């Protein structure tokens, strides 16, 4: 801790190590390729989102970790690091159920950083195992990539979030402020993932101050009820996704 680097005493700058590494790598990448690069870091600090994205780390293949990832992607957007995601289906664990991994792919398609990564012991996690359901989720992602890219461009240029909590858009809504299981892409799309096992429906909240319409193929364009409601969410459907009217 008494060592001194170019940035000062390690005692004062230790927590900046990940940020400084990202800055140096970002500069080297631009200098060597003259192009924008893609960097991911496990260790970041405020302002680090300007240089690198972030992996939420070595998570476990559990339903609780699935739910925590929803909070994690929102928090890191608030920290100014919009390119973020968890390891889909978990990194650690002896086994993983089909239900959990399928639901994780359906959620992971809406991470800004969507990737499957695990230690060797974990059961197979490829989306091809649940071809029909995973295909729906990732096709939706690719259909809306122009919107996702625009959100990232705006966040990079002007600041702000890509994935955001409901209360960012509805700050006066008490139910939105207390909701940590749903999130939005930008100001227009609301996603209500399935976060519990053996569910064919999910309980979700749609803020009452605006109208909402479904974007799923099964009920595309149908006006959704405001407030708290149950929505169909079988394993082979997309999770409830709504656009603000």
Residue pairs with C-beta under 8 A, 6 or more apart in sequence:
1 9
1 10
1 11
1 14
2 9
2 10
2 11
3 9
3 10
4 10
5 13
7 13
7 16
7 20
13 20
15 45
16 45
17 43
18 41
18 42
18 43
18 44
18 45
18 48
19 43
19 44
19 45
19 47
19 48
19 51
21 41
21 43
22 39
22 41
22 44
22 48
22 51
22 52
23 51
25 39
25 51
25 52
26 37
26 39
26 51
26 52
29 37
29 39
30 36
30 37
38 53
39 51
39 52
39 53
40 52
40 53
40 54
40 55
40 113
41 48
41 52
41 53
41 54
41 55
42 54
42 55
42 57
44 52
44 54
44 81
46 79
46 80
47 80
48 54
48 80
48 81
49 76
49 79
49 80
49 81
49 82
49 83
49 155
50 80
50 156
52 83
53 81
53 83
53 84
53 112
53 113
54 76
54 81
54 83
54 84
54 113
55 84
55 85
55 86
55 87
55 113
55 117
56 69
56 72
56 73
56 76
56 84
56 85
56 86
56 87
57 86
57 87
57 91
58 87
58 91
58 92
59 65
59 68
59 69
59 86
59 87
59 90
59 91
59 92
60 90
60 91
60 92
60 93
61 89
61 90
61 91
61 92
61 93
61 95
61 96
61 100
61 101
61 118
61 122
62 90
62 93
62 100
63 100
63 195
63 196
63 197
65 86
65 90
66 90
66 100
66 103
66 104
66 107
66 195
67 181
67 195
69 85
69 86
69 107
69 111
70 107
70 180
70 181
70 182
70 183
70 193
70 195
71 180
72 84
72 86
73 84
73 85
73 86
73 111
73 112
73 163
73 183
74 163
74 164
74 165
74 180
74 183
76 82
76 84
77 84
77 161
77 162
77 163
77 164
78 161
78 165
80 159
82 112
82 151
82 152
82 155
82 160
82 161
82 162
82 163
83 112
83 113
83 152
83 162
84 111
84 112
84 113
84 163
85 108
85 111
85 112
85 113
85 114
85 115
86 108
86 111
87 115
87 116
87 117
87 118
88 104
88 105
88 107
88 108
88 111
88 114
88 115
88 116
88 117
88 125
89 96
89 100
89 101
89 104
89 105
89 108
89 116
89 118
89 122
89 125
90 96
90 104
90 118
90 122
91 117
91 118
91 119
91 122
92 118
92 119
92 122
93 121
93 122
94 121
94 122
95 122
95 123
96 122
96 123
96 125
97 197
98 129
98 130
99 197
99 198
99 235
100 197
101 123
101 125
101 129
101 130
102 130
102 133
102 134
102 235
103 193
103 194
103 195
103 235
105 127
105 130
105 133
105 134
105 137
105 138
106 133
106 134
106 137
106 193
106 194
106 238
106 239
107 193
107 194
107 195
107 239
108 114
108 115
108 116
108 137
109 134
109 137
109 138
109 140
109 141
110 141
110 163
110 183
110 185
110 191
110 193
111 163
112 148
112 152
112 162
112 163
114 138
114 141
116 125
116 126
116 127
118 125
127 134
127 135
127 138
128 134
132 236
133 235
133 236
133 237
136 217
136 236
136 237
136 238
137 238
140 215
140 238
140 241
141 148
144 185
144 189
147 185
147 186
147 188
147 189
148 162
148 185
151 162
151 185
151 186
152 162
154 160
155 161
155 162
161 168
162 185
162 186
163 183
163 184
163 185
164 183
164 184
164 186
164 187
165 176
165 179
165 180
165 183
165 184
166 173
166 176
166 177
166 179
166 182
166 183
166 184
166 190
166 205
166 207
167 173
167 176
167 177
167 179
168 184
169 176
169 184
169 187
169 207
170 176
170 207
170 209
171 177
173 207
173 208
173 209
175 205
175 207
175 227
175 228
176 205
176 207
179 205
181 192
181 193
181 195
182 190
182 191
182 192
182 193
182 204
182 205
183 190
183 191
184 190
184 191
185 191
187 244
188 243
188 244
189 215
189 241
189 242
189 243
189 244
190 206
190 212
190 241
190 242
190 243
190 244
191 239
191 240
191 241
192 202
192 204
192 231
192 239
192 240
192 241
192 242
193 202
193 239
194 202
194 233
194 239
195 202
196 202
199 233
200 232
200 233
200 234
200 235
201 230
201 231
201 232
201 233
202 230
202 231
202 233
202 239
202 240
203 228
203 229
203 230
203 231
204 228
204 229
204 231
204 240
205 227
205 228
206 212
206 224
206 225
206 226
206 227
206 229
206 242
207 226
208 226
208 227
210 244
210 245
211 223
211 226
211 244
211 245
212 223
212 224
212 226
212 242
212 243
212 244
212 245
213 221
213 222
213 223
213 224
213 242
213 243
213 245
214 220
214 221
214 222
214 224
214 240
214 241
214 242
215 241
215 242
215 243
216 237
216 238
216 240
216 241
217 238
218 232
218 237
218 238
219 232
223 245
224 231
224 240
224 242
231 240
233 239
233 240
